[in-house]
Amino acid sequence: MKSRPLRWEQLRRLMRLVGEASELPAEGGLRQGHVLEGLRQILNAATAAAVLDQDTRRPGAIVDTVLIGFDDVRQDAFDVMIREGGAINPAVQRLRENIERRQESGPYVATDGDLVRGHDWSESPYVLEYLRPSGLDHMLVSAHMIQGTTHLRGSGFFRRREDRPFDERDRNVLELFLLDHASFLWPAPVGTPARLAPREAETLKYLLAGASDKSIAAGLGISVHTARQYVKSIYRAFGVGGRAELLARHMRGSWV
């Protein structure tokens, strides 16, 4: 990443967080929770969330979440995005539009001010009806699209209404962390069950990349029927009901 302004104190604390996270196990969610709470403190945010979102525009598409700092009142501001789709939040809607158009890979990080003009944010139904009553306002958000899918891994941080908005330095420190250590927040699989046959293990890689049964068949040089049988075997091996649940477990790194 090219040279960008950073706060030394935030950078120092970020380096300490990376060191702490390196000593924690990826499985079980311990490292993920520690990292999310650490980022919340570094960014002086009231709340923090890590999500796996299949499609921001569709209700019920947020299939996995880790939340920090959400009490009953603040929870309403998050739950409405689950019920009605993340696009009810104008910053999240613009975030997906931007990330779908961009050419470069890697994390996309932005503040609500980067994504939505002041009045369009402050007077939006989401802010007026859900965010303001919770005492929250300013938002810093990141997203990384899972290649070949509509699924994205995202994080979101809110500050209290009376706090200063997130700025360029806040955005840069989160981007710096995600460029090198995103796996601390969204763990890779801890391992593959030994009971998977070699072809099933290959199929799993395609599934985690969001490939369809037809694409899996083409990639492995097998029939679509055979690909579907491999997929069903993988679901049974992991004890999941479909792609969404498999991806959610992939995000957590919880294969046991």
C-alpha distance (Angstrom), angle and dihedral (degrees) to the residues before:
residue distance angle dihedral
M1 . . .
K2 3.77 . .
S3 3.78 118.9 .
R4 3.79 110.7 -72.2
P5 3.80 132.1 168.3
L6 3.80 115.4 -86.5
R7 3.78 135.1 173.3
W8 3.79 109.5 -114.6
E9 3.79 92.8 -142.8
Q10 3.80 91.9 53.4
L11 3.81 90.9 46.8
R12 3.81 92.1 49.4
R13 3.80 91.7 50.8
L14 3.80 90.9 45.4
M15 3.81 91.1 55.1
R16 3.79 89.6 50.7
L17 3.83 90.7 49.5
V18 3.81 91.4 51.9
G19 3.80 89.9 52.0
E20 3.80 92.2 49.2
A21 3.80 92.9 46.7
S22 3.80 91.5 50.5
E23 3.81 88.9 62.9
L24 3.81 94.6 52.5
P25 3.82 126.8 85.3
A26 3.79 116.4 -105.6
E27 3.79 93.4 -141.5
G28 3.77 124.7 79.5
G29 3.79 96.3 32.0
L30 3.82 95.3 -91.6
R31 3.81 95.3 120.0
Q32 3.81 93.4 41.1
G33 3.80 92.4 52.1
H34 3.81 92.4 45.6
V35 3.81 91.9 50.5
L36 3.80 93.8 47.2
E37 3.80 91.9 49.8
G38 3.80 90.4 45.8
L39 3.79 92.2 52.1
R40 3.80 89.9 47.3
Q41 3.79 90.1 56.6
I42 3.80 95.2 42.9
L43 3.80 90.4 51.2
N44 3.82 92.1 43.7
A45 3.80 89.5 -126.1
A46 3.79 126.3 159.2
T47 3.81 93.7 -144.2
A48 3.79 138.4 16.8
A49 3.80 133.2 -166.4
A50 3.79 137.4 -176.2
V51 3.79 115.4 -162.9
L52 3.77 144.1 178.2
D53 3.81 107.2 -144.6
Q54 3.80 120.8 -172.8
D55 3.80 95.0 -167.7
T56 3.80 124.2 -9.2
R57 3.80 91.7 -150.9
R58 3.81 95.4 58.3
P59 3.82 126.5 77.4
G60 3.77 113.4 -117.8
A61 3.82 93.1 19.4
I62 3.81 94.8 122.6
V63 3.79 98.0 91.4
D64 3.80 103.3 170.5
T65 3.80 133.1 27.1
V66 3.77 142.2 175.5
L67 3.81 112.3 -163.7
I68 3.81 131.4 -168.1
G69 3.81 126.0 -173.2
F70 3.81 98.8 8.0
D71 3.81 114.9 139.9
D72 3.81 122.8 -178.1
V73 3.80 94.0 -81.4
R74 3.79 95.9 45.1
Q75 3.79 90.5 45.0
D76 3.81 90.4 68.6
A77 3.81 90.0 63.5
F78 3.79 89.6 56.8
D79 3.80 99.7 37.2
V80 3.81 92.2 57.5
M81 3.82 88.7 61.7
I82 3.80 88.9 54.1
R83 3.81 93.3 48.1
E84 3.79 99.0 42.3
G85 3.80 102.7 21.7
G86 3.79 130.0 -93.8
A87 3.81 90.7 -89.4
I88 3.81 89.2 79.4
N89 3.81 83.1 78.7
P90 3.84 104.6 71.4
A91 3.81 92.9 -149.3
V92 3.81 91.9 53.1
Q93 3.80 91.0 46.9
R94 3.81 91.6 52.6
L95 3.81 90.5 43.7
R96 3.81 91.4 60.1
E97 3.80 92.1 44.9
N98 3.80 90.5 52.5
I99 3.79 96.5 45.0
E100 3.81 92.2 49.4
R101 3.81 90.1 54.5
R102 3.78 98.8 44.3
Q103 3.80 120.5 99.4
E104 3.79 102.2 -156.7
S105 3.78 123.0 82.4
G106 3.76 126.1 -132.2
P107 3.80 132.1 67.5
Y108 3.78 122.8 -31.1
V109 3.81 113.2 -147.9
A110 3.80 126.6 -175.1
T111 3.80 143.7 154.6
D112 3.78 123.2 -126.3
G113 3.82 86.9 -105.7
D114 3.82 90.8 55.9
L115 3.79 90.9 52.9
V116 3.80 107.0 34.8
R117 3.79 132.3 30.7
G118 3.79 113.9 -110.9
H119 3.81 98.7 -104.3
D120 3.82 93.1 41.4
W121 3.79 87.9 56.1
S122 3.80 102.2 38.6
E123 3.82 94.3 44.2
S124 3.79 97.8 40.6
P125 3.82 116.7 119.6
Y126 3.79 90.1 -120.0
V127 3.80 94.0 57.2
L128 3.80 95.3 40.0
E129 3.80 98.0 43.8
Y130 3.79 103.1 32.9
L131 3.79 115.2 10.5
R132 3.81 102.5 44.1
P133 3.84 94.3 48.0
S134 3.82 87.5 55.4
G135 3.81 91.0 55.1
L136 3.82 91.7 -115.4
D137 3.79 130.1 117.0
H138 3.81 124.4 143.5
M139 3.81 117.5 74.8
L140 3.82 137.5 -161.3
V141 3.79 114.7 -172.4
S142 3.79 138.5 178.7
A143 3.80 133.3 -169.1
H144 3.77 138.6 -177.0
M145 3.81 118.9 -170.5
I146 3.80 115.7 -135.3
Q147 3.79 104.2 -124.6
G148 3.79 115.9 -100.7
T149 3.81 94.9 8.9
T150 3.78 141.6 81.7
H151 3.81 87.6 -122.0
L152 3.76 122.0 111.4
R153 3.75 136.0 -174.9
G154 3.75 110.4 -138.1
S155 3.76 143.5 175.1
G156 3.77 129.2 -158.5
F157 3.79 133.7 -168.1
F158 3.80 126.2 -169.6
R159 3.79 129.2 -165.5
R160 3.77 127.3 -157.2
R161 3.77 116.3 -91.4
E162 3.81 92.6 -111.7
D163 3.81 92.7 52.6
R164 3.80 123.7 91.2
P165 3.82 116.0 -92.0
F166 3.80 119.5 -100.6
D167 3.79 111.5 -91.2
E168 3.81 141.3 -164.7
R169 3.81 93.8 -77.8
D170 3.81 91.9 52.8
R171 3.78 89.6 49.2
N172 3.79 92.2 48.7
V173 3.80 95.5 50.7
L174 3.81 91.8 51.8
E175 3.80 91.2 47.1
L176 3.80 90.9 48.8
F177 3.78 90.5 53.9
L178 3.81 94.2 47.0
L179 3.80 94.5 47.5
D180 3.80 92.3 63.1
H181 3.80 106.7 16.2
A182 3.82 109.2 31.1
S183 3.81 88.2 124.3
F184 3.82 88.1 68.6
L185 3.80 88.8 62.8
W186 3.81 97.2 35.7
P187 3.79 106.6 28.3
A188 3.76 122.9 -148.0
P189 3.80 116.1 -125.4
V190 3.78 112.3 -67.1
G191 3.78 90.7 -141.5
T192 3.77 146.2 -41.7
P193 3.80 119.4 -97.9
A194 3.80 110.3 -102.9
R195 3.79 89.6 -130.6
L196 3.82 91.8 70.1
A197 3.76 112.4 103.6
P198 3.84 116.5 -130.0
R199 3.82 92.6 -102.7
E200 3.79 90.7 48.1
A201 3.82 90.1 51.1
E202 3.81 88.9 52.9
T203 3.81 89.4 48.6
L204 3.81 89.8 51.9
K205 3.81 90.4 59.2
Y206 3.80 90.0 54.8
L207 3.81 91.7 46.9
L208 3.79 92.5 52.5
A209 3.81 88.5 51.8
G210 3.81 89.0 55.5
A211 3.81 97.5 -108.9
S212 3.81 120.3 163.7
D213 3.80 122.5 -125.3
K214 3.81 88.6 -102.2
S215 3.82 92.1 51.8
I216 3.80 91.4 47.5
A217 3.79 90.1 52.0
A218 3.80 91.9 50.0
G219 3.80 92.7 46.7
L220 3.79 94.2 49.9
G221 3.80 96.8 36.7
I222 3.80 93.8 -120.5
S223 3.79 135.9 119.2
V224 3.78 121.2 -84.9
H225 3.82 88.3 -118.3
T226 3.81 91.2 56.6
A227 3.80 91.2 45.9
R228 3.80 89.6 53.9
Q229 3.78 90.5 51.2
Y230 3.81 90.5 52.6
V231 3.80 90.1 49.0
K232 3.80 91.8 51.4
S233 3.80 90.1 49.3
I234 3.80 90.3 52.6
Y235 3.82 91.8 50.7
R236 3.81 89.4 51.9
A237 3.81 92.0 47.0
F238 3.79 92.4 53.4
G239 3.79 95.6 36.2
V240 3.82 93.6 -123.9
G241 3.78 131.8 135.4
G242 3.78 100.7 -138.6
R243 3.78 150.5 -30.3
A244 3.80 95.8 -59.3
E245 3.80 93.6 56.4
L246 3.80 91.5 43.3
L247 3.81 91.0 53.2
A248 3.79 90.9 46.7
R249 3.80 90.3 55.3
H250 3.81 89.3 45.4
M251 3.81 89.1 55.0
R252 3.80 91.5 52.5
G253 3.79 94.5 40.5
S254 3.83 87.7 -130.0
W255 3.79 106.1 142.9
V256 3.77 96.8 151.4
